[in-house]
Amino acid sequence: MKFCSHCIVDGELQPIIEGLGQVESFCPTCGKRKALIYDTDVHSELTEYFEQLLEIYTPESMLPADFPDEEKNLLVTELTDRWHIFNNKLNSTDVYRIIRALCAEKYTSMPSLFDARIGIAELNDKEYLKDHSLLRSNSWDDFVKFVKNHNRFHSNHIELTILNRYCSFIRKVYKKGSIFFRGRISSEDGFPVEEMGAPPSDKVTAGRANSAGISCLYLANDLDTTIHEIRAGIFDYVSVGRFELTQDIVVVDLKAIDHISPFIDGCDFVEHAINKEHLKRINLEIGRALRRSDSVLDYIPTQYIADFIKSILHEGEPEYAGIEYNSTINLTGQNLAIFYPDLFVCTDVEVYHIKELEYEKERL
């Protein structure tokens, strides 16, 4: 069977297909033109990766009677929904044909892995979960309740060594000269460049990545996201500062935390599987917009995560300069929370007048 590097979206597998350099006029699976083709009749480079991943699964007929029904899925569903290996434009038949062609010998010896529902036995193993779950109680809500109402700074509900390891999988480098933006509601005269940075410590209020009194520079990747994030109203004037990075930095890209490749070096398939939902929840909570009626206490769980990331050292120096996360107010935008505001300098300010707003509503 033939498919291409466009059919596979996994960041570890795509370069393998591209490295083979077999170009054809179009891909017979997805239809992409001038595609880099992987032919299962010729190549075998991907087979070992998938066979190792399949080893963590058990056919439904061999799972314990008390194994949760909601954790049983077809292999095609696991590969697309849990692991995000294939382009979501492929249908389930395409994915089934690819995985069966890649693992033809495995299919011959155990067709039930491909054709019946399967599960990961450790998902129902309390001892394994206790030792390998990012959230020791296996519940984000338990963690939130503890840090909000019992102990704000030290929690046994989260396994920080595991969080540290997953952060290392989603490192993102920004080069000196990278440009981001910060907005402030202002008068039509705007703010000067020296007043566009993070506020001084005695005026810092709590945010999703910082506690009150601890400076953090919140930036956005484009103008629209900047204006959305400060929730500018109709007829407001907004000063938007252009911020330039003064040196190379590394951030933790939290928006990628639930799309980490299972094939990345150092990643344990089973541990990764049991933590997928926890990682996804962290990404959602970091980007979640608070309503006016919400309490600043709702920021505490994400502040805890951000403070831990800030505390990670490499050779005595901070490993990460900040975190990156999705904007939930402007769905195409991205935000940066920079732990060390002096890493950026504001080079220019422009003032915008908000002429019109669009509201999207949903009847409850």
Disulfide bonds with the S-S distance in Angstrom:
none
